[in-house]
Amino acid sequence: MTWDDGNGRFFNPAPRIATVPLPGGFEVVVIDDVLLDPEGLVAWACGQAFQPPAGFPYPGLVVGAPGGLAARFADFFAQHARTRLQARRTLSHDVRLSMVSTPPDQLDPRQWQCHRDRVSTDPAIVYIASVLYLFRDPALGGTSFYVPRQSPGATDRIQYDSQTLDAAQFTARYGLKPGYMDGSNAYFDCVARVPAAWNRMILYDAGFFHSGDIGRPDLLTTAPATARLTLNGFFSCRRQAR
């Protein structure tokens, strides 16, 4: 299969699908056996020049996904997950390959806690995020989901301060220290964890707080064949009428 010519059948037409409930009527769609040739995508990634992200605080390296795969991704999303996530029409989508690789002591405060990828201010629009795990060692970590323990205003404040305070100031104000989030803390409750599995994809409302479960940062590498390599998708959609 050629990963970048747009002619391949990249996605399994009959994957296994389950869901994990989240508070507030949300859910995580969990799809196993997603790609027909996941090894081929990892091999393709090994030949790419990953770079630090520009414009968003991802703790690692990224590269654009193969063009053919990206073009087919929206079809797979529409067929297997879109309606389950209260969406009805895809307006735009973006796909990239990512590797978490930043040592814990080099994270900035935005990366010490869970986050939302994008929250829609238009009630007619919903943003969906997806993660496809392309590594076999589950110790590299899946994804966890959180709800705030504080009021919306206080939650917005800690998010804002994580962008504007330096590490020492943020620690002094909130008592948090550099490192990947691993379960509940004083500000967020962990309400679900989805373990990583080879060729498994999860999809969820991008406005729900979440974090990578990086419990073993000592295992992180920058070699795609052994890294916490993921295929990440982001979809802007029309929301289903209620």
C-alpha positions in Angstrom: 0.0 0.0 0.0 1.3 3.5 -0.9 0.5 5.7 2.0 0.6 9.1 0.2 -1.0 8.5 -3.2 -4.6 8.7 -2.2 -5.5 5.4 -3.9 -5.2 2.9 -1.0 -8.0 1.4 1.1 -6.5 2.5 4.4 -9.4 1.9 6.8 -10.9 -1.4 7.9 -14.5 -1.5 6.6 -15.6 -3.6 9.6 -13.9 -2.4 12.7 -15.0 -3.2 16.3 -16.8 -0.3 18.0 -17.7 0.3 21.7 -18.4 3.3 23.8 -17.4 4.6 27.2 -19.9 6.9 29.0 -18.8 10.3 30.4 -20.8 12.6 32.7 -23.3 15.0 31.2 -24.5 12.7 28.4 -21.1 12.6 26.6 -19.2 9.5 25.5 -16.0 8.2 24.1 -16.3 6.2 20.9 -13.6 3.4 21.0 -12.9 1.7 17.6 -10.5 -1.2 17.4 -8.8 -2.7 14.3 -9.0 0.7 12.5 -6.3 0.5 9.8 -5.8 -2.3 7.4 -2.0 -1.8 7.5 -1.0 0.1 10.7 2.6 -1.2 10.4 2.8 0.6 7.0 1.9 3.9 8.6 4.5 3.5 11.3 7.1 2.7 8.6 6.0 5.8 6.7 6.4 7.9 9.9 9.9 6.6 10.4 10.9 8.4 7.2 9.4 11.8 8.1 10.9 14.9 9.7 8.9 15.5 12.8 9.0 19.0 14.2 7.9 20.9 17.3 4.3 22.2 16.9 3.6 25.8 15.9 0.8 27.6 17.6 -0.4 25.0 20.1 1.2 23.5 23.2 1.6 19.9 22.3 4.4 18.3 24.4 6.3 16.6 21.6 6.8 16.5 17.8 4.3 16.5 14.9 4.2 16.0 11.2 1.3 16.1 8.6 -0.4 12.9 7.8 -0.1 11.2 4.4 -2.4 13.0 2.0 -4.3 9.9 0.9 -5.0 8.8 4.4 -6.2 12.3 5.4 -8.6 12.4 2.5 -10.2 9.1 3.6 -10.3 9.9 7.3 -13.4 12.1 7.0 -15.3 9.2 5.3 -14.3 6.8 8.1 -15.3 9.3 10.8 -18.7 9.9 9.1 -19.5 6.2 8.7 -18.5 5.0 12.2 -18.5 7.8 14.8 -20.1 11.1 13.7 -23.7 10.5 14.7 -22.6 8.8 17.9 -21.0 12.1 18.9 -24.1 14.2 18.2 -22.8 15.6 14.9 -24.4 15.4 11.5 -22.2 17.1 8.9 -18.4 17.6 8.7 -17.4 21.1 7.9 -13.6 20.7 8.0 -11.0 18.3 9.3 -7.3 18.2 10.0 -5.1 15.1 10.6 -1.5 14.8 11.8 0.9 12.3 13.3 2.2 13.1 16.8 4.8 11.8 19.3 4.7 12.8 23.0 8.4 13.3 23.9 8.9 16.3 26.2 10.6 15.4 29.6 8.4 16.2 32.6 10.7 18.8 33.9 10.6 20.7 30.6 6.8 21.0 30.4 5.2 24.4 30.8 2.2 24.9 33.1 -0.3 24.4 30.3 1.0 20.8 30.0 0.8 19.9 33.6 -3.0 19.5 33.6 -5.9 18.3 31.5 -7.1 20.5 28.6 -9.8 21.1 26.1 -8.8 21.1 22.4 -11.4 23.5 21.3 -14.7 24.7 22.7 -17.4 25.9 20.3 -19.1 29.2 21.2 -21.7 28.5 18.5 -24.3 26.0 19.8 -24.8 24.7 16.2 -21.1 23.6 15.9 -19.4 20.8 17.7 -15.7 19.9 17.6 -14.6 16.3 17.7 -11.1 15.0 18.4 -9.7 11.6 17.7 -6.5 9.7 18.7 -5.3 6.5 17.0 -2.7 4.6 19.0 0.2 3.4 16.8 2.3 1.7 19.5 2.2 -1.7 21.0 3.4 -1.0 24.6 0.3 0.0 26.6 2.6 1.4 29.3 3.1 4.4 27.0 -0.4 5.4 28.0 -3.9 5.9 26.8 -6.2 8.9 27.5 -8.0 10.0 30.6 -11.1 12.3 30.9 -11.8 14.8 33.6 -14.5 17.1 35.1 -13.7 20.3 37.0 -14.0 20.4 40.8 -14.4 24.1 40.8 -16.8 26.7 39.4 -16.6 27.5 35.6 -15.0 30.9 36.5 -12.3 29.3 38.7 -11.7 26.7 36.0 -11.3 29.3 33.4 -8.9 31.1 35.7 -6.5 28.2 36.2 -6.5 27.7 32.4 -5.7 31.3 31.8 -3.0 31.4 34.5 -1.3 28.3 33.0 -0.8 30.4 29.8 0.4 33.6 31.5 2.3 32.6 34.6 5.8 31.0 34.6 6.4 27.7 36.3 7.4 29.0 39.7 4.5 31.4 39.8 2.0 28.8 38.8 3.3 26.3 41.4 3.1 29.0 44.1 -0.5 29.8 43.2 -1.9 26.3 42.7 0.5 23.9 44.4 1.0 21.9 41.1 4.5 20.9 40.0 5.9 20.1 36.6 4.9 16.7 35.2 2.3 14.9 33.2 -1.2 14.7 34.8 -1.9 11.2 36.2 -5.3 11.0 37.7 -7.4 13.4 39.8 -5.9 16.4 41.6 -7.3 19.3 43.6 -8.9 20.9 40.6 -10.1 18.1 38.4 -11.7 14.6 38.9 -10.7 11.8 36.6 -14.0 10.2 35.5 -12.8 7.8 32.8 -9.6 6.2 31.4 -9.3 4.5 28.1 -6.2 2.3 27.8 -4.1 2.4 24.7 -4.1 -0.6 22.4 -2.4 -1.2 19.1 -4.6 0.2 16.1 -7.2 1.5 18.5 -8.9 4.9 17.9 -10.8 7.0 20.4 -13.1 9.9 19.4 -14.7 12.4 21.7 -16.1 15.9 22.1 -13.0 18.1 22.0 -14.5 20.4 24.6 -14.4 17.7 27.3 -11.4 18.0 29.5 -8.9 15.2 28.8 -5.2 14.3 29.0 -2.8 11.7 27.8 -2.1 9.1 30.5 1.7 9.5 30.6 2.5 7.4 33.7 5.9 6.3 32.3 7.6 9.3 30.8 10.8 7.5 31.0 9.6 5.3 28.1 9.1 8.3 25.8 11.3 8.5 22.7 11.5 10.4 19.4 11.9 7.3 17.2 8.5 6.6 15.6 9.0 2.8 15.7 9.2 2.9 19.6 7.6 6.2 20.4 4.1 7.1 21.7 3.1 7.6 18.1 -0.5 8.6 17.4 -2.6 9.8 14.5 -4.6 12.7 15.7 -7.8 14.0 13.9 -9.8 17.1 14.5 -13.3 17.7 13.0 -15.5 20.7 12.9 -19.1 19.5 12.5 -22.7 20.7 12.5 -24.4 19.6 15.7 -27.4 17.4 15.6 -30.7 19.1 16.3 -32.1 18.4 19.7 
